Amino acid sequence: MKSSPKNSKRKSPPKSKKIDPAPKKEVKEMFMKWFKKNKKVGQVMTKQDVVRNILTKLDSKQNDALEEAMDELKSYGLIEVKEDGVTLVLTQKGSDSI
């Protein structure tokens, strides 16, 4: 006789509040604008560049969207994120898309 687990019922993820996509888009545009001024494959955006050109200009909604925006740029293959989690490198695909 097979026994089934008591809690085999699948739980749905908690309902998350609707997130406005505009701040994330604005943050991605800030990164790409910086890279556009420094357009070459392998261009490095250092931690200091990120702080000076991005972090100091973010409002609270953009700040909340920062990590997601960076992850999206990375997943699209436009940038690489170095081990420190802050330093960014423009990829060939990123350079071509600017």
N, C-alpha and C positions, 0 to 999 in steps of 0.2 A: 504494500500500500504506500503510495507516494504521499509525502507530507509537504504541504505548501507553507511558505513563510507567512507568518501572521500579517506582516505589513507589506504585502506584495502590491498594494495599491500605490500607484505612482503619485508623488506629490508634485504639484505644479509650483513653479518658481514664484516667489513673492511678486506681487504687482509693483512695478516700479513706476515712479511718476514720469510723466511725459517730459522728455529732455529736449530742450530747444536746440536744434542743430546749428543755429546761427553762430553762437560763440565758438564752437569747434571749427566751423568753416573759417571764421575770422582768424583764429590762431594758426590754422594751416596756411592761410594766405600770408600771415606775418612771416612764417618760416620761409615760404617760397619766395616772398619779396626779397628777403635778405639774400637767399641763394641766387636770385636773379641778378643782384648787384655784384655777386661774386661767382658768376656762372662758369665753373669749370669742373669737370668730373674729378671727384676726389677732394673737392673743396671741403675743408673742415670748419665747422661752426663749433668753436670751443665753448667751454662752460661759461667763460667770461662773456662771449658773444651772446649766448643764450640769455644770460642775466641782463646784460646791457640792452639788447635789442628786442627781447621778447618779454621776459618776466616782469621787468619794471613798467611795461606798458599794458599789462593785463588788468582787466576789471575782475570782479569776483566770479562772474559767470564764465569768463574766458579762462580764468585760473582753474576752475573746476573741470574744464574741458581740455586742459593742456595735455594730460597723459593720453587721453583718447585720441586727440589730434595727432600726437607724435606716433602713436601705435598705427593709426591709419596711414600716415605717410610712409611708415616703415613697411606695412603690409602691402601697400601699392608698389613697393620697390623703389620709391623716389629717394629715400634716405636710408642710411644705415645708422644704428645707434651703437656707439662704442660701449665698452664694458662698464664705464662709470655711469651709464644711463642718462647722461646729459649731452656729451659730445656727439655731434651729428656729422655725417659725411654724405655729400651729394653723390648719388649714383649716376651711371650713364643714363638710365631711364629718367631720372629726375632732371638731369641736364637737358635731355631731349624734350621734356614736357614743358620746360619754361619758355 
